[in-house]
Amino acid sequence: MNFVDDHSAVVKMQELLTYLYTSSDLATRYIQEISFRKNDIIVQPNDSPNCFYLIR
């Protein structure tokens, strides 16, 4: 089993965001920034699994 340390995970997330942002077409189609407050529920149990979240 391979474990990813926190720094490595942050670097990979930044690489993905950078890749998506470099193409304005990808950015406008696939990136949506949403703000949440502490203790907000982000995903409900019955939500459709057609996306994933990158949490900064």
Jmol script that loads the backbone (N, CA, C; Angstrom):
load data "model"
ATOM      1  N   MET A   1       0.847  -1.169   0.000  1.00  0.00           N
ATOM      2  CA  MET A   1       0.000   0.000   0.000  1.00  0.00           C
ATOM      3  C   MET A   1       0.893   1.231   0.000  1.00  0.00           C
ATOM      4  N   ASN A   2       0.604   2.172  -0.894  1.00  0.00           N
ATOM      5  CA  ASN A   2       1.369   3.414  -0.961  1.00  0.00           C
ATOM      6  C   ASN A   2       0.614   4.527  -0.255  1.00  0.00           C
ATOM      7  N   PHE A   3       1.310   5.199   0.619  1.00  0.00           N
ATOM      8  CA  PHE A   3       0.713   6.318   1.330  1.00  0.00           C
ATOM      9  C   PHE A   3       1.226   7.618   0.731  1.00  0.00           C
ATOM     10  N   VAL A   4       0.390   8.622   0.699  1.00  0.00           N
ATOM     11  CA  VAL A   4       0.768   9.925   0.172  1.00  0.00           C
ATOM     12  C   VAL A   4       0.853  10.887   1.339  1.00  0.00           C
ATOM     13  N   ASP A   5       2.010  11.517   1.489  1.00  0.00           N
ATOM     14  CA  ASP A   5       2.138  12.484   2.577  1.00  0.00           C
ATOM     15  C   ASP A   5       1.394  13.769   2.209  1.00  0.00           C
ATOM     16  N   ASP A   6       1.146  14.598   3.187  1.00  0.00           N
ATOM     17  CA  ASP A   6       0.361  15.817   2.970  1.00  0.00           C
ATOM     18  C   ASP A   6       0.978  16.721   1.908  1.00  0.00           C
ATOM     19  N   HIS A   7       2.294  16.897   1.953  1.00  0.00           N
ATOM     20  CA  HIS A   7       2.948  17.782   0.978  1.00  0.00           C
ATOM     21  C   HIS A   7       2.789  17.240  -0.437  1.00  0.00           C
ATOM     22  N   SER A   8       2.967  15.952  -0.601  1.00  0.00           N
ATOM     23  CA  SER A   8       2.825  15.334  -1.914  1.00  0.00           C
ATOM     24  C   SER A   8       1.404  15.489  -2.447  1.00  0.00           C
ATOM     25  N   ALA A   9       0.419  15.346  -1.578  1.00  0.00           N
ATOM     26  CA  ALA A   9      -0.974  15.508  -1.983  1.00  0.00           C
ATOM     27  C   ALA A   9      -1.245  16.942  -2.417  1.00  0.00           C
ATOM     28  N   VAL A  10      -0.698  17.904  -1.710  1.00  0.00           N
ATOM     29  CA  VAL A  10      -0.878  19.315  -2.058  1.00  0.00           C
ATOM     30  C   VAL A  10      -0.247  19.605  -3.410  1.00  0.00           C
ATOM     31  N   VAL A  11       0.938  19.067  -3.642  1.00  0.00           N
ATOM     32  CA  VAL A  11       1.633  19.286  -4.918  1.00  0.00           C
ATOM     33  C   VAL A  11       0.813  18.691  -6.062  1.00  0.00           C
ATOM     34  N   LYS A  12       0.307  17.494  -5.888  1.00  0.00           N
ATOM     35  CA  LYS A  12      -0.498  16.850  -6.936  1.00  0.00           C
ATOM     36  C   LYS A  12      -1.775  17.640  -7.205  1.00  0.00           C
ATOM     37  N   MET A  13      -2.431  18.132  -6.168  1.00  0.00           N
ATOM     38  CA  MET A  13      -3.639  18.921  -6.347  1.00  0.00           C
ATOM     39  C   MET A  13      -3.310  20.198  -7.108  1.00  0.00           C
ATOM     40  N   GLN A  14      -2.210  20.853  -6.760  1.00  0.00           N
ATOM     41  CA  GLN A  14      -1.817  22.081  -7.441  1.00  0.00           C
ATOM     42  C   GLN A  14      -1.493  21.803  -8.898  1.00  0.00           C
ATOM     43  N   GLU A  15      -0.844  20.671  -9.191  1.00  0.00           N
ATOM     44  CA  GLU A  15      -0.545  20.308 -10.571  1.00  0.00           C
ATOM     45  C   GLU A  15      -1.835  20.116 -11.373  1.00  0.00           C
ATOM     46  N   LEU A  16      -2.817  19.463 -10.789  1.00  0.00           N
ATOM     47  CA  LEU A  16      -4.090  19.258 -11.464  1.00  0.00           C
ATOM     48  C   LEU A  16      -4.796  20.582 -11.723  1.00  0.00           C
ATOM     49  N   LEU A  17      -4.861  21.437 -10.720  1.00  0.00           N
ATOM     50  CA  LEU A  17      -5.496  22.743 -10.898  1.00  0.00           C
ATOM     51  C   LEU A  17      -4.770  23.573 -11.951  1.00  0.00           C
ATOM     52  N   THR A  18      -3.456  23.556 -11.937  1.00  0.00           N
ATOM     53  CA  THR A  18      -2.673  24.293 -12.926  1.00  0.00           C
ATOM     54  C   THR A  18      -2.976  23.785 -14.328  1.00  0.00           C
ATOM     55  N   TYR A  19      -3.029  22.471 -14.490  1.00  0.00           N
ATOM     56  CA  TYR A  19      -3.352  21.881 -15.791  1.00  0.00           C
ATOM     57  C   TYR A  19      -4.732  22.321 -16.258  1.00  0.00           C
ATOM     58  N   LEU A  20      -5.712  22.249 -15.387  1.00  0.00           N
ATOM     59  CA  LEU A  20      -7.066  22.638 -15.773  1.00  0.00           C
ATOM     60  C   LEU A  20      -7.159  24.121 -16.085  1.00  0.00           C
ATOM     61  N   TYR A  21      -6.461  24.948 -15.315  1.00  0.00           N
ATOM     62  CA  TYR A  21      -6.506  26.393 -15.540  1.00  0.00           C
ATOM     63  C   TYR A  21      -5.747  26.812 -16.802  1.00  0.00           C
ATOM     64  N   THR A  22      -4.787  26.016 -17.287  1.00  0.00           N
ATOM     65  CA  THR A  22      -4.023  26.397 -18.473  1.00  0.00           C
ATOM     66  C   THR A  22      -4.877  26.338 -19.725  1.00  0.00           C
ATOM     67  N   SER A  23      -5.916  25.573 -19.705  1.00  0.00           N
ATOM     68  CA  SER A  23      -6.836  25.521 -20.836  1.00  0.00           C
ATOM     69  C   SER A  23      -8.122  26.223 -20.415  1.00  0.00           C
ATOM     70  N   SER A  24      -8.394  27.362 -21.005  1.00  0.00           N
ATOM     71  CA  SER A  24      -9.595  28.102 -20.609  1.00  0.00           C
ATOM     72  C   SER A  24     -10.848  27.288 -20.867  1.00  0.00           C
ATOM     73  N   ASP A  25     -10.833  26.435 -21.883  1.00  0.00           N
ATOM     74  CA  ASP A  25     -11.989  25.589 -22.166  1.00  0.00           C
ATOM     75  C   ASP A  25     -12.221  24.608 -21.028  1.00  0.00           C
ATOM     76  N   LEU A  26     -11.160  23.958 -20.558  1.00  0.00           N
ATOM     77  CA  LEU A  26     -11.305  23.024 -19.436  1.00  0.00           C
ATOM     78  C   LEU A  26     -11.737  23.765 -18.179  1.00  0.00           C
ATOM     79  N   ALA A  27     -11.136  24.915 -17.952  1.00  0.00           N
ATOM     80  CA  ALA A  27     -11.447  25.672 -16.750  1.00  0.00           C
ATOM     81  C   ALA A  27     -12.910  26.085 -16.717  1.00  0.00           C
ATOM     82  N   THR A  28     -13.420  26.589 -17.828  1.00  0.00           N
ATOM     83  CA  THR A  28     -14.811  27.047 -17.823  1.00  0.00           C
ATOM     84  C   THR A  28     -15.792  25.891 -17.768  1.00  0.00           C
ATOM     85  N   ARG A  29     -15.407  24.743 -18.290  1.00  0.00           N
ATOM     86  CA  ARG A  29     -16.322  23.596 -18.290  1.00  0.00           C
ATOM     87  C   ARG A  29     -16.265  22.785 -17.007  1.00  0.00           C
ATOM     88  N   TYR A  30     -15.093  22.722 -16.363  1.00  0.00           N
ATOM     89  CA  TYR A  30     -14.933  21.753 -15.285  1.00  0.00           C
ATOM     90  C   TYR A  30     -14.590  22.317 -13.917  1.00  0.00           C
ATOM     91  N   ILE A  31     -14.221  23.554 -13.818  1.00  0.00           N
ATOM     92  CA  ILE A  31     -13.822  24.097 -12.518  1.00  0.00           C
ATOM     93  C   ILE A  31     -14.882  25.062 -12.022  1.00  0.00           C
ATOM     94  N   GLN A  32     -15.301  24.827 -10.821  1.00  0.00           N
ATOM     95  CA  GLN A  32     -16.247  25.723 -10.169  1.00  0.00           C
ATOM     96  C   GLN A  32     -15.778  25.888  -8.729  1.00  0.00           C
ATOM     97  N   GLU A  33     -15.426  27.110  -8.368  1.00  0.00           N
ATOM     98  CA  GLU A  33     -14.991  27.363  -6.997  1.00  0.00           C
ATOM     99  C   GLU A  33     -16.202  27.670  -6.130  1.00  0.00           C
ATOM    100  N   ILE A  34     -16.279  26.977  -5.027  1.00  0.00           N
ATOM    101  CA  ILE A  34     -17.377  27.139  -4.084  1.00  0.00           C
ATOM    102  C   ILE A  34     -16.775  27.344  -2.702  1.00  0.00           C
ATOM    103  N   SER A  35     -17.335  28.249  -1.944  1.00  0.00           N
ATOM    104  CA  SER A  35     -16.873  28.478  -0.576  1.00  0.00           C
ATOM    105  C   SER A  35     -17.821  27.820   0.412  1.00  0.00           C
ATOM    106  N   PHE A  36     -17.249  27.249   1.427  1.00  0.00           N
ATOM    107  CA  PHE A  36     -18.020  26.620   2.484  1.00  0.00           C
ATOM    108  C   PHE A  36     -17.571  27.183   3.820  1.00  0.00           C
ATOM    109  N   ARG A  37     -18.462  27.136   4.765  1.00  0.00           N
ATOM    110  CA  ARG A  37     -18.110  27.524   6.124  1.00  0.00           C
ATOM    111  C   ARG A  37     -17.864  26.263   6.947  1.00  0.00           C
ATOM    112  N   LYS A  38     -17.210  26.432   8.052  1.00  0.00           N
ATOM    113  CA  LYS A  38     -16.932  25.324   8.951  1.00  0.00           C
ATOM    114  C   LYS A  38     -18.244  24.617   9.308  1.00  0.00           C
ATOM    115  N   ASN A  39     -18.218  23.292   9.265  1.00  0.00           N
ATOM    116  CA  ASN A  39     -19.340  22.407   9.580  1.00  0.00           C
ATOM    117  C   ASN A  39     -20.432  22.370   8.513  1.00  0.00           C
ATOM    118  N   ASP A  40     -20.232  23.013   7.361  1.00  0.00           N
ATOM    119  CA  ASP A  40     -21.176  22.873   6.257  1.00  0.00           C
ATOM    120  C   ASP A  40     -21.111  21.450   5.714  1.00  0.00           C
ATOM    121  N   ILE A  41     -22.233  20.957   5.256  1.00  0.00           N
ATOM    122  CA  ILE A  41     -22.272  19.645   4.612  1.00  0.00           C
ATOM    123  C   ILE A  41     -22.042  19.868   3.130  1.00  0.00           C
ATOM    124  N   ILE A  42     -21.009  19.249   2.598  1.00  0.00           N
ATOM    125  CA  ILE A  42     -20.637  19.450   1.204  1.00  0.00           C
ATOM    126  C   ILE A  42     -21.373  18.463   0.298  1.00  0.00           C
ATOM    127  N   VAL A  43     -21.437  17.222   0.707  1.00  0.00           N
ATOM    128  CA  VAL A  43     -22.062  16.182  -0.110  1.00  0.00           C
ATOM    129  C   VAL A  43     -23.125  15.469   0.718  1.00  0.00           C
ATOM    130  N   GLN A  44     -24.295  15.337   0.147  1.00  0.00           N
ATOM    131  CA  GLN A  44     -25.380  14.594   0.790  1.00  0.00           C
ATOM    132  C   GLN A  44     -25.272  13.120   0.393  1.00  0.00           C
ATOM    133  N   PRO A  45     -25.757  12.193   1.214  1.00  0.00           N
ATOM    134  CA  PRO A  45     -25.638  10.760   0.906  1.00  0.00           C
ATOM    135  C   PRO A  45     -26.231  10.358  -0.450  1.00  0.00           C
ATOM    136  N   ASN A  46     -27.258  11.019  -0.931  1.00  0.00           N
ATOM    137  CA  ASN A  46     -27.890  10.634  -2.187  1.00  0.00           C
ATOM    138  C   ASN A  46     -27.450  11.466  -3.385  1.00  0.00           C
ATOM    139  N   ASP A  47     -26.410  12.286  -3.235  1.00  0.00           N
ATOM    140  CA  ASP A  47     -25.922  13.098  -4.353  1.00  0.00           C
ATOM    141  C   ASP A  47     -25.368  12.210  -5.464  1.00  0.00           C
ATOM    142  N   SER A  48     -25.552  12.658  -6.691  1.00  0.00           N
ATOM    143  CA  SER A  48     -25.034  11.939  -7.848  1.00  0.00           C
ATOM    144  C   SER A  48     -23.501  11.971  -7.842  1.00  0.00           C
ATOM    145  N   PRO A  49     -22.853  10.842  -8.065  1.00  0.00           N
ATOM    146  CA  PRO A  49     -21.381  10.801  -8.041  1.00  0.00           C
ATOM    147  C   PRO A  49     -20.775  11.186  -9.389  1.00  0.00           C
ATOM    148  N   ASN A  50     -21.124  12.353  -9.913  1.00  0.00           N
ATOM    149  CA  ASN A  50     -20.607  12.756 -11.223  1.00  0.00           C
ATOM    150  C   ASN A  50     -19.546  13.851 -11.128  1.00  0.00           C
ATOM    151  N   CYS A  51     -18.994  14.060  -9.946  1.00  0.00           N
ATOM    152  CA  CYS A  51     -17.934  15.049  -9.790  1.00  0.00           C
ATOM    153  C   CYS A  51     -17.076  14.680  -8.581  1.00  0.00           C
ATOM    154  N   PHE A  52     -15.992  15.398  -8.421  1.00  0.00           N
ATOM    155  CA  PHE A  52     -15.186  15.242  -7.221  1.00  0.00           C
ATOM    156  C   PHE A  52     -14.767  16.624  -6.750  1.00  0.00           C
ATOM    157  N   TYR A  53     -14.395  16.702  -5.515  1.00  0.00           N
ATOM    158  CA  TYR A  53     -14.052  17.979  -4.897  1.00  0.00           C
ATOM    159  C   TYR A  53     -12.574  17.996  -4.544  1.00  0.00           C
ATOM    160  N   LEU A  54     -11.941  19.108  -4.824  1.00  0.00           N
ATOM    161  CA  LEU A  54     -10.587  19.377  -4.354  1.00  0.00           C
ATOM    162  C   LEU A  54     -10.732  20.459  -3.308  1.00  0.00           C
ATOM    163  N   ILE A  55     -10.342  20.151  -2.112  1.00  0.00           N
ATOM    164  CA  ILE A  55     -10.532  21.091  -1.016  1.00  0.00           C
ATOM    165  C   ILE A  55      -9.209  21.746  -0.693  1.00  0.00           C
ATOM    166  N   ARG A  56      -9.211  23.065  -0.795  1.00  0.00           N
ATOM    167  CA  ARG A  56      -8.000  23.843  -0.531  1.00  0.00           C
ATOM    168  C   ARG A  56      -7.858  24.104   0.921  1.00  0.00           C
TER     169      ARG A  56
END
end "model"
wireframe off; spacefill off
backbone 0.3
color backbone group
